[in-house]
């Protein structure tokens, strides 16, 4: 599990570095659960994070209970995905663009 801020150096003012890290991490593990916890609030940042595999997207600041709920949900997703792999099934991840 990864908790990721999208505003990473050297481009802390945008989400490009965080998305690049998310894409690379997702390539390395099909079971990755990534919670994005960031101040990057644009709808494009949210859509890109989900497109590249984020389990959840939380805008700063958050309450501890929000993070706890997100972590618990990510653990459930992980367990279900792991079971699907063990059963020789493939978890399906769909991203739809409502503008199309």
URBEL-V370303 format. One record per pair of residues at least 12 apart in sequence whose ideal C-beta (glycine too) atoms are under 8 Angstrom apart, sorted by sequence separation. I is the first residue (numbers start at 0). GAP is how many residues later the second one is. D is the distance in whole Angstrom. If there is no record, write none. Layout:
BEGIN
I/GAP/D
I/GAP/D
END
This chain:
BEGIN
5/12/3
21/12/6
57/12/6
4/13/6
5/13/7
7/13/7
35/13/5
3/14/6
21/14/7
55/14/5
33/15/8
54/15/8
5/16/8
3/17/7
55/17/7
3/18/6
17/18/7
35/18/5
40/18/5
54/18/7
55/18/7
33/19/6
34/19/7
37/19/8
54/19/5
17/20/7
33/20/5
34/20/6
35/20/7
37/20/8
38/20/7
31/21/6
33/21/6
34/21/5
35/21/5
36/21/5
37/21/7
38/21/5
17/22/7
32/22/5
34/22/8
35/22/7
37/22/6
54/22/6
1/23/6
14/23/7
34/23/7
36/23/7
14/25/4
36/25/7
13/26/7
18/26/8
25/26/6
14/27/7
21/27/6
25/27/4
14/29/8
18/29/5
22/29/5
1/30/7
3/30/6
5/30/6
14/30/4
18/30/7
21/30/5
22/30/8
36/30/7
0/31/8
1/31/7
2/31/8
3/31/7
4/31/8
6/31/6
17/31/8
21/31/6
0/32/5
1/32/5
2/32/5
3/32/5
4/32/6
5/32/4
6/32/6
21/32/6
34/32/8
0/33/7
1/33/7
3/33/7
4/33/5
6/33/6
14/33/7
18/33/6
0/34/7
2/34/5
3/34/8
4/34/8
5/34/4
14/34/8
34/35/5
34/36/7
5/39/6
34/39/6
52/40/7
32/41/4
32/42/7
5/43/7
32/44/6
50/44/5
32/45/5
49/45/6
30/47/6
46/48/8
3/50/8
30/50/5
46/50/8
29/51/8
30/51/6
30/54/7
29/55/7
29/61/8
2/64/8
0/70/7
0/73/6
0/74/8
0/77/7
END
